[in-house]
Amino acid sequence: MHRFTVLFIAAIFVLLQIPSPALAFKSSVRCQMIRDAIAFAPAELQLYLVSNFDAVHKGIHLVDLNSSQIKEFNPYDAEKVYLALIENIRQEQLCSYNTAHRFGVLAGYLAESVSPSRHSELRDLIPGKILYDGQHPVQDIRSSLSRIVRDYRNPYLGKKRREVTDFLYTVAVNEIVDHWVSAWQAGGLDAGEIKMAGFDIRRARQADLLRGVSVSGGGG
C-alpha cells in the first residue's frame, strides 16, 4: 500500500464502538468492514469515502434501526439503495450527505446479505488477514444479490466456525468494494487505479482487531 494511503486511511481509523447485536455481523464488525473495504478501494473513490467517512459510517447502522421494525432482513432491499446511489452520482450530488450515507447503507445491507447469523464476539469475527480478490463488476444488481444469497447466505446460514466466519468476513468486504466501485462507475465517474488481486490487510496483534489501525499492503 502506498505510504500516503496508509496514513490517510489510518487517520480515520478510530476505536470501534460496540453497539447492541444486529441481525448478522454486529455493528462493530461492520464498522471494521467498511474500513477494510475503503483500504481496498481505488484511489479516487477511496479519497471520496475517506473525506465523507462520518456519513458513510452512519449509513451502516441503518440496518440496526430497521432490525427492530422488521422480522427478517430482505437481501433485495440493497437493490433500491444501489440504484439510488447510482442516480445520486449521475446527478453530481457527491457533496450531498445522502450520497455518502448511501455508500454506508449499501455496505451494511451487503454484509447482512452475506451472513444473517448472530455472532457474539467482535474479535472472533475479524480475520488477521483479509485478501482482496480483484474487482468484479456488477452487471445487474438483482442477479448479483441472488448470487450472494445462493453462494453465501443459504449454504452458510447459522454456521459459526472460525474458518467460516473468516471466510464470510472476507467475502463481505470484497462484495462491498465490488458494489461500491460498480455504482461509482455506473454513475459516470472514474474510480481511479484498481488494486490488483492479492492485495491484503494484515493485523499482527490482537489489539489491532479492535482498532483497525495496523494496515499493510501486500501482493500475490
C-alpha positions in Angstrom: 0.0 0.0 0.0 1.3 3.4 -0.8 2.5 5.4 2.2 0.1 8.2 1.7 -2.8 5.8 1.5 -1.8 4.1 4.8 -1.6 7.5 6.5 -4.8 8.7 5.0 -6.8 5.6 6.0 -5.2 5.4 9.4 -6.3 9.0 10.1 -10.0 7.9 10.1 -9.4 4.5 11.9 -10.8 5.2 15.4 -11.6 2.9 18.3 -14.7 1.0 17.4 -17.9 1.5 19.4 -19.7 -1.8 20.2 -23.5 -1.3 20.0 -26.1 -3.9 20.6 -26.2 -7.0 18.3 -27.7 -6.7 14.9 -29.2 -9.3 12.6 -25.9 -10.7 11.4 -22.4 -9.3 11.7 -22.6 -7.0 14.7 -22.4 -3.2 14.1 -18.9 -3.1 15.5 -17.8 -5.7 13.0 -19.4 -3.9 10.1 -17.6 -0.7 11.3 -14.4 -2.6 10.7 -15.6 -4.0 7.4 -16.1 -0.5 5.8 -12.6 0.5 6.9 -11.2 -2.6 5.3 -13.3 -2.0 2.2 -12.0 1.6 1.9 -8.5 0.2 2.1 -9.2 -1.9 -0.9 -11.0 0.8 -2.9 -9.3 2.5 -5.9 -7.7 5.9 -5.3 -10.4 8.4 -6.4 -13.2 6.5 -4.7 -11.1 6.0 -1.6 -10.5 9.7 -1.4 -14.2 10.4 -1.5 -15.1 7.8 1.1 -12.4 9.0 3.5 -13.4 12.6 3.1 -17.0 11.7 3.9 -16.3 8.9 6.3 -18.7 10.1 9.1 -21.7 9.9 6.7 -20.6 6.5 5.3 -20.1 5.2 8.9 -23.5 6.3 10.0 -25.0 4.6 7.0 -24.0 1.1 8.0 -26.1 1.5 11.2 -29.4 1.9 9.3 -29.8 -1.8 9.2 -29.7 -1.8 13.0 -32.5 0.7 13.2 -34.5 -1.3 10.7 -33.9 -4.6 12.6 -36.3 -3.5 15.4 -39.0 -2.9 12.9 -38.8 -6.0 10.7 -38.8 -9.7 11.4 -36.3 -10.7 8.8 -33.8 -8.8 6.7 -34.5 -8.9 3.0 -31.3 -9.0 1.0 -33.0 -7.5 -2.0 -33.5 -4.2 -0.1 -30.0 -3.5 -1.3 -31.2 -3.1 -4.8 -33.1 0.2 -4.2 -30.1 1.6 -2.3 -27.7 0.7 -5.1 -29.8 2.2 -7.8 -30.5 5.4 -5.8 -26.7 5.7 -5.2 -26.0 5.5 -8.9 -28.6 8.2 -9.5 -27.1 10.4 -6.9 -23.7 10.1 -8.6 -25.1 10.7 -12.1 -26.8 13.9 -10.8 -23.4 15.0 -9.4 -24.6 15.1 -5.9 -21.3 14.0 -4.3 -21.5 16.8 -1.8 -24.9 15.6 -0.6 -24.9 13.9 2.8 -27.4 11.3 1.3 -24.9 10.2 -1.3 -22.1 9.3 1.1 -24.6 7.9 3.6 -25.9 5.5 0.9 -22.4 4.1 0.5 -22.6 3.0 4.1 -26.2 1.8 3.9 -25.3 -0.3 0.9 -22.3 -1.8 2.7 -24.4 -2.7 5.7 -27.1 -4.4 3.6 -24.5 -6.3 1.7 -22.8 -7.6 4.9 -26.2 -8.7 6.2 -27.0 -10.4 2.9 -23.7 -12.4 3.1 -24.2 -13.6 6.7 -27.5 -13.3 8.5 -26.3 -15.3 11.5 -25.9 -13.9 15.0 -22.4 -13.8 16.5 -21.2 -12.7 19.9 -17.6 -11.7 20.0 -16.0 -9.0 17.9 -12.5 -10.4 17.9 -13.8 -13.8 16.8 -15.2 -12.3 13.6 -12.3 -10.2 12.2 -9.6 -12.2 10.4 -5.9 -11.4 10.9 -5.6 -11.3 7.1 -8.1 -10.1 4.6 -7.3 -10.8 0.9 -8.6 -8.6 -1.9 -9.8 -10.9 -4.8 -9.8 -8.2 -7.5 -12.6 -6.1 -9.0 -15.7 -8.0 -10.2 -18.1 -5.6 -11.9 -21.8 -5.7 -11.0 -23.6 -6.1 -14.3 -27.1 -6.5 -12.8 -27.8 -5.7 -9.2 -30.7 -8.2 -8.8 -28.6 -11.0 -10.2 -25.7 -10.0 -8.0 -27.8 -10.2 -4.9 -29.3 -13.5 -6.0 -25.7 -14.9 -6.3 -24.8 -13.7 -2.8 -27.9 -15.4 -1.4 -27.2 -18.6 -3.3 -23.5 -18.9 -2.8 -23.0 -17.5 0.8 -26.2 -16.7 2.7 -28.0 -20.0 2.2 -25.2 -22.6 2.5 -23.5 -20.9 5.5 -26.6 -19.9 7.4 -26.0 -20.3 11.1 -22.5 -21.7 10.9 -20.2 -20.1 13.3 -16.9 -22.0 13.0 -13.9 -19.7 12.8 -12.9 -20.7 9.3 -16.5 -19.9 8.1 -16.7 -16.5 9.8 -13.2 -15.6 8.5 -14.3 -16.6 5.0 -17.6 -14.7 5.2 -16.0 -11.6 6.5 -13.6 -11.5 3.6 -16.4 -12.2 1.2 -18.4 -9.3 2.6 -15.5 -6.9 2.3 -14.9 -7.8 -1.3 -18.6 -7.7 -2.2 -18.8 -4.2 -0.7 -15.8 -3.0 -2.8 -17.2 -4.6 -5.9 -20.6 -2.9 -5.5 -19.1 0.5 -4.4 -16.9 0.6 -7.5 -19.6 -0.5 -9.8 -22.0 2.1 -8.6 -19.4 4.8 -8.9 -18.6 3.8 -12.4 -22.2 3.4 -13.4 -22.7 6.9 -12.2 -20.2 8.0 -14.8 -17.1 8.6 -12.6 -13.6 7.2 -12.8 -12.8 5.3 -9.6 -9.1 5.6 -10.1 -6.5 2.8 -10.2 -7.9 -0.6 -9.3 -5.8 -2.6 -6.9 -4.5 -5.9 -8.1 -5.9 -9.2 -6.7 -3.7 -10.4 -3.9 -3.5 -7.0 -2.1 -4.1 -7.7 1.6 -4.6 -6.3 5.0 -2.8 -7.9 7.9 -3.2 -7.4 11.6 -0.4 -8.9 13.7 -1.6 -8.0 17.2 -4.9 -8.8 18.9 -5.4 -5.2 19.8 -5.4 -4.3 16.1 -8.6 -6.3 15.6 -10.4 -3.7 17.7 -8.6 -0.6 16.5 -8.1 -1.4 12.8 -5.0 0.8 12.6 -2.4 -1.8 11.6 -2.9 -2.0 7.8 -0.2 -3.1 5.4 -0.3 -3.8 1.8 0.9 -6.9 0.1 0.8 -8.7 -3.2 0.2 -12.1 -4.5 
